[in-house]
Amino acid sequence: MTLLPGKVEPDALAEWSAAFGSTHPVLADSYNDGGRAWNLGQGRPQFVVLDRDHQVVFNATSDHDGYQQAILDAL
């Protein structure tokens, strides 16, 4: 899932999704709740993995291998 901060119109969400070829949900984070809760730095991709109990089990900005293992572990 991708969260775009601020009040983003639905057309802008669809445009962003198409521009990057995303195959996952792209949502507006109108009040920046997700950004405040998990963001480790502005302007960087954020990888957050939640387990089945909705607990954060992985949160990083650059460890691509780590998030994949965290997803498998959370299943």
C-alpha positions as CSV (number, residue, x, y, z in Angstrom):
1,M,0.0,0.0,0.0
2,T,1.2,3.5,-0.7
3,L,0.0,6.5,1.4
4,L,0.2,9.9,-0.2
5,P,0.2,12.7,2.5
6,G,-2.4,15.4,2.5
7,K,-5.7,15.9,0.9
8,V,-5.3,14.2,-2.4
9,E,-8.2,14.1,-5.0
10,P,-9.2,10.6,-6.3
11,D,-8.1,11.6,-9.8
12,A,-4.6,12.4,-8.5
13,L,-4.4,9.1,-6.7
14,A,-5.2,7.3,-10.0
15,E,-2.7,9.4,-11.9
16,W,0.1,8.7,-9.4
17,S,-0.7,5.0,-9.5
18,A,-0.7,4.8,-13.3
19,A,2.5,6.9,-13.5
20,F,4.4,4.4,-11.3
21,G,2.6,1.3,-12.6
22,S,1.6,0.3,-9.1
23,T,-0.3,-2.9,-8.6
24,H,-1.2,-2.2,-4.9
25,P,-3.6,0.3,-3.3
26,V,-2.7,4.0,-3.3
27,L,-4.5,5.9,-0.6
28,A,-4.7,9.5,0.6
29,D,-3.4,10.0,4.1
30,S,-5.5,13.2,4.6
31,Y,-4.4,13.9,8.2
32,N,-0.9,12.4,7.7
33,D,-1.6,9.8,10.5
34,G,0.5,7.1,8.8
35,G,3.3,9.5,8.1
36,R,3.5,10.7,11.7
37,A,3.3,7.1,13.1
38,W,5.8,5.4,10.9
39,N,7.8,7.9,8.9
40,L,11.6,7.7,9.4
41,G,12.4,10.5,6.9
42,Q,10.7,12.7,4.3
43,G,10.9,11.8,0.7
44,R,12.1,8.3,1.1
45,P,10.2,5.1,0.5
46,Q,9.0,3.6,3.7
47,F,8.6,-0.1,4.2
48,V,6.3,-1.0,7.1
49,V,5.1,-4.5,7.7
50,L,2.2,-5.3,10.1
51,D,1.5,-8.7,11.4
52,R,-1.9,-10.3,11.8
53,D,-2.4,-8.6,15.1
54,H,-1.7,-5.2,13.5
55,Q,1.6,-4.8,15.2
56,V,4.5,-3.2,13.4
57,V,7.1,-6.0,12.9
58,F,9.3,-4.1,10.4
59,N,9.9,-0.4,9.7
60,A,12.8,0.8,7.5
61,T,13.5,3.0,4.6
62,S,16.0,1.0,2.5
63,D,16.2,-2.7,3.6
64,H,14.4,-4.3,0.7
65,D,15.4,-7.8,1.7
66,G,14.4,-7.3,5.3
67,Y,10.8,-6.4,4.5
68,Q,10.4,-9.4,2.3
69,Q,11.4,-11.7,5.1
70,A,9.3,-9.8,7.6
71,I,6.2,-10.4,5.3
72,L,7.0,-14.1,5.2
73,D,7.5,-14.3,8.9
74,A,4.2,-12.5,9.6
75,L,2.1,-14.9,7.5
